[in-house]
Structure formats: C-alpha cells, structure tokens
Amino acid sequence: RPYWWMPKSIATKEYLPRIRRDWSYLKRNGYQIVTGTGTVMKVSSRNLDRVERGALFLRQNSGSGNALGRVKFIFPNEHYVYMHDTPSKSLFNRTYRAHSHGCVRLQHPEAMANWVLKTDPDWNKDSVHYSMYKTSKHNEVELKQQPEVFIVYFTAFPLVDKDEGVAFYSDVYKRDSSDRSRFAKAAKL
C-alpha cells in the first residue's frame, strides 16, 4: 500500500498544468500537496508554485488507483528507480511495454513480495496477501536480508536456441542508436 511521491519532473511536465486547470483533480485522484515530512498542505496557487520549485511535493495516497499499485520495492541506485505493481494490468498484454518514467512495473508483484520476504519469519504468503489486498494500512518493511538487484538493459541479445543470430529490440532509452545500424549490418553477414 505505497504512497507515490511524484518526482518533480513528472509533476511539472505532466500534472501541474492539469491541476492548475482543475484543482478538484487532486482530490478525485487521491493526490495531496505535502511537505518533505508528509504534512498535508492547502491547495493554493502559491503551494502549486512551491511544488513546481521543488519546495513541496505531490503525493498520491495508497489505494486501488495508486500509480504504484499495491506494493513497491525500493533498492539503492542513483536514479531512484524502483520496482512496483501497477493498476494498469492491461499493459502486460501489449508487445510494446515501455510505458513508464523509468521504474519497472511488475506483472506478478505478489510473487515478488513472497520471494523477497521468504527469509523473514514475520512474513508468509497469507500475511503478504493480507497486507496487499485486505487492509488499507500503509506498511513499510525493512528487509533483514537484502538481495542484490541488477537491472540490465539489452537492445541486442544472442539467440541461444538457434545456431547463430542476434535478436534486436527497441532502444527505448536511445542509449545505442548510433551503433544499432552498424551492428544490424554486421549480424547479417
């Protein structure tokens, strides 16, 4: 039941223009203007300006419409990327699934929670399920044993079930577009 503390870039580019046109958007979608410690502030033009400057934040309360779904997994990294559930389950039926601001949506978040908490004696499948689906309580769990997390970005990958060849994927982050055509030509030789 995570809160979503909206990054300033997303708030500024996507949400503040919408909120300035219709302040009721905040309440309808479970958003609040908050301080860094979570104190709820009044909705006002001045406070919206403070969100834009990064002095205040937009936070979405936990619940069924929360952008992070029912669980998020925070792990150390310089980009503040994390894994999370999503209320937009239909995205997993698409071939192209890069519908994110950089975080990783999980198709099976409850299975991930069970795996992450498997060595914690305070948690089992029933308590994980209860915490995700049966209570409205926001709960933070500090892992006793922290797994290592590696996120690897491949746009080309060897085909292991064939004698030779390389599969090429969309370069959604534009990390290697200058080399892509050269690699594609070399792979066709």
C-alpha positions as CSV (number, residue, x, y, z in Angstrom):
1,R,0.0,0.0,0.0
2,P,2.6,2.6,-1.0
3,Y,2.3,6.3,-1.4
4,W,3.6,7.7,-4.6
5,W,5.8,10.7,-4.1
6,M,5.7,12.2,-7.5
7,P,9.1,13.2,-8.9
8,K,9.4,16.9,-9.6
9,S,9.9,16.3,-13.3
10,I,6.7,14.4,-13.7
11,A,4.8,16.8,-11.5
12,T,6.0,19.8,-13.5
13,K,5.6,18.4,-17.0
14,E,2.5,16.3,-16.7
15,Y,0.4,17.0,-13.7
16,L,0.7,20.7,-12.6
17,P,-0.8,22.0,-15.9
18,R,-3.8,19.7,-15.4
19,I,-4.2,20.6,-11.7
20,R,-4.0,24.3,-12.4
21,R,-6.9,23.9,-14.8
22,D,-8.9,21.9,-12.3
23,W,-8.0,21.8,-8.7
24,S,-10.5,19.1,-8.0
25,Y,-8.3,16.7,-10.0
26,L,-6.1,16.3,-6.9
27,K,-8.9,15.0,-4.6
28,R,-10.6,12.9,-7.3
29,N,-7.3,11.0,-7.9
30,G,-6.1,10.8,-4.3
31,Y,-3.3,13.4,-4.6
32,Q,-2.2,15.8,-1.9
33,I,0.3,18.6,-1.7
34,V,2.7,17.7,1.1
35,T,6.0,18.8,2.7
36,G,9.0,16.5,2.7
37,T,7.9,15.0,6.0
38,G,4.4,14.3,4.7
39,T,2.5,17.2,6.3
40,V,-0.6,17.9,4.1
41,M,-0.7,21.5,2.8
42,K,-3.7,23.5,1.5
43,V,-4.3,23.6,-2.2
44,S,-3.5,27.0,-3.5
45,S,-1.7,28.7,-6.4
46,R,1.2,29.6,-4.0
47,N,1.6,25.9,-3.0
48,L,1.4,24.7,-6.6
49,D,4.2,27.1,-7.4
50,R,6.2,25.7,-4.5
51,V,5.6,22.2,-5.9
52,E,7.0,23.4,-9.2
53,R,10.1,24.8,-7.5
54,G,10.6,21.5,-5.5
55,A,9.8,23.0,-2.1
56,L,6.7,20.9,-1.8
57,F,5.6,17.6,-3.3
58,L,2.6,15.9,-4.9
59,R,1.9,12.6,-3.1
60,Q,-0.7,10.1,-4.2
61,N,-2.3,8.2,-1.3
62,S,-2.3,4.4,-1.3
63,G,-5.4,2.7,-2.7
64,S,-6.7,0.9,-5.8
65,G,-6.0,3.8,-8.1
66,N,-2.4,4.5,-6.9
67,A,0.1,4.6,-9.8
68,L,2.3,2.2,-7.9
69,G,-0.4,-0.4,-7.3
70,R,-0.3,-2.4,-4.1
71,V,3.5,-2.7,-3.5
72,K,6.8,-1.2,-4.4
73,F,10.3,-2.4,-3.9
74,I,13.0,0.3,-3.3
75,F,16.6,-0.6,-3.8
76,P,19.7,1.5,-3.7
77,N,20.5,3.2,-7.1
78,E,21.5,6.7,-8.2
79,H,18.4,7.1,-10.4
80,Y,15.7,6.4,-7.8
81,V,14.3,3.6,-9.9
82,Y,12.3,1.0,-8.2
83,M,10.0,-1.9,-9.0
84,H,6.3,-1.7,-8.4
85,D,2.8,-3.1,-9.0
86,T,0.5,-1.2,-11.4
87,P,-3.2,-0.6,-11.6
88,S,-2.7,-0.8,-15.4
89,K,-2.6,-4.6,-15.8
90,S,-3.6,-4.4,-19.4
91,L,-0.1,-3.0,-20.3
92,F,1.3,-6.6,-19.9
93,N,-0.8,-7.8,-22.8
94,R,1.0,-5.4,-25.2
95,T,4.0,-6.2,-27.3
96,Y,5.5,-2.8,-26.6
97,R,5.5,-2.3,-22.9
98,A,7.8,0.7,-22.3
99,H,5.0,2.8,-20.6
100,S,7.0,4.1,-17.7
101,H,9.1,7.0,-16.5
102,G,11.9,4.6,-15.8
103,C,10.7,2.4,-13.0
104,V,9.9,-1.3,-13.5
105,R,6.3,-2.5,-13.4
106,L,5.9,-6.0,-12.1
107,Q,3.4,-8.4,-13.7
108,H,3.4,-10.6,-10.6
109,P,4.1,-8.3,-7.7
110,E,2.7,-10.7,-5.0
111,A,5.0,-13.4,-6.2
112,M,7.9,-10.9,-6.0
113,A,6.9,-9.9,-2.4
114,N,6.7,-13.5,-1.4
115,W,10.2,-14.2,-2.8
116,V,11.7,-11.0,-1.3
117,L,10.2,-11.8,2.2
118,K,10.8,-15.6,2.1
119,T,13.6,-15.5,4.7
120,D,11.8,-13.1,7.0
121,P,10.0,-15.1,9.8
122,D,7.5,-12.2,10.3
123,W,6.0,-12.8,6.8
124,N,4.4,-15.6,4.9
125,K,2.1,-15.9,1.9
126,D,-1.0,-15.2,3.9
127,S,0.4,-12.1,5.6
128,V,1.8,-10.8,2.3
129,H,-1.6,-11.3,0.6
130,Y,-3.4,-9.7,3.6
131,S,-1.1,-6.7,3.5
132,M,-1.6,-6.2,-0.2
133,Y,-5.3,-6.9,-0.6
134,K,-7.2,-6.9,2.7
135,T,-6.1,-3.8,4.6
136,S,-5.8,-0.2,3.8
137,K,-2.8,0.3,6.1
138,H,0.4,1.7,4.6
139,N,3.2,-0.6,5.7
140,E,6.9,-0.3,5.2
141,V,9.2,-3.3,5.6
142,E,12.9,-3.0,6.1
143,L,14.4,-6.2,4.7
144,K,16.6,-8.2,7.1
145,Q,18.4,-9.8,4.2
146,Q,18.7,-7.5,1.2
147,P,19.1,-9.3,-2.2
148,E,21.4,-7.8,-4.8
149,V,19.5,-6.2,-7.6
150,F,20.8,-5.9,-11.2
151,I,18.9,-4.2,-13.9
152,V,20.4,-4.8,-17.3
153,Y,19.4,-3.0,-20.5
154,F,19.9,-5.0,-23.7
155,T,18.9,-3.9,-27.2
156,A,20.7,-6.9,-28.8
157,F,20.8,-10.4,-27.5
158,P,22.2,-13.6,-28.9
159,L,19.7,-16.2,-29.9
160,V,20.5,-19.2,-27.7
161,D,18.1,-21.6,-29.2
162,K,19.5,-21.2,-32.8
163,D,22.9,-21.9,-34.2
164,E,23.6,-18.2,-34.7
165,G,22.0,-14.9,-34.8
166,V,21.1,-11.9,-32.8
167,A,17.7,-10.6,-31.7
168,F,17.4,-6.8,-31.8
169,Y,14.9,-4.9,-29.6
170,S,13.7,-1.3,-29.5
171,D,16.2,1.1,-27.9
172,V,13.5,3.0,-25.9
173,Y,16.1,4.9,-23.9
174,K,18.1,5.9,-27.0
175,R,21.3,4.6,-25.5
176,D,22.9,2.9,-28.5
177,S,21.0,4.2,-31.6
178,S,24.2,5.4,-33.3
179,D,25.7,1.9,-33.2
180,R,22.5,0.0,-34.0
181,S,22.6,0.0,-37.8
182,R,26.3,-1.0,-37.8
183,F,25.5,-4.0,-35.5
184,A,22.5,-5.0,-37.6
185,K,24.6,-5.0,-40.8
186,A,27.3,-7.0,-39.2
187,A,24.8,-9.5,-37.9
188,K,23.5,-10.2,-41.4
189,L,26.9,-11.2,-42.8
